[in-house]
Amino acid sequence: MEQRERDILAMERRGFSSPGAKERAVREELGLAPVRYYQLLNALLDDPRALEHDPVTVNRLRRVRDARRGER
């Protein structure tokens, strides 16, 4: 698993206090546009290495993603 992938999962573990704070952190700390960040994150959720690295975060995000898909 690459460092950037670990950094993305670490970002998802953090709490953000205000709207836009996460997107700002993504730009400043990871150097990614938010759209690209979410594309990479979504791909990570299907990666067995990510599940092995951080099962709690990956499973939580999978549940959120699945719930949103069910709403559509």
Secondary structure, DSSP 8 states (H G I E B T S, - for coil): --HHHHHHHHHHHS---STTHHHHHIIIII---HHHHHHHHHHHTT-HHHHHH-HHHHHHHHHHHHHHHHH-
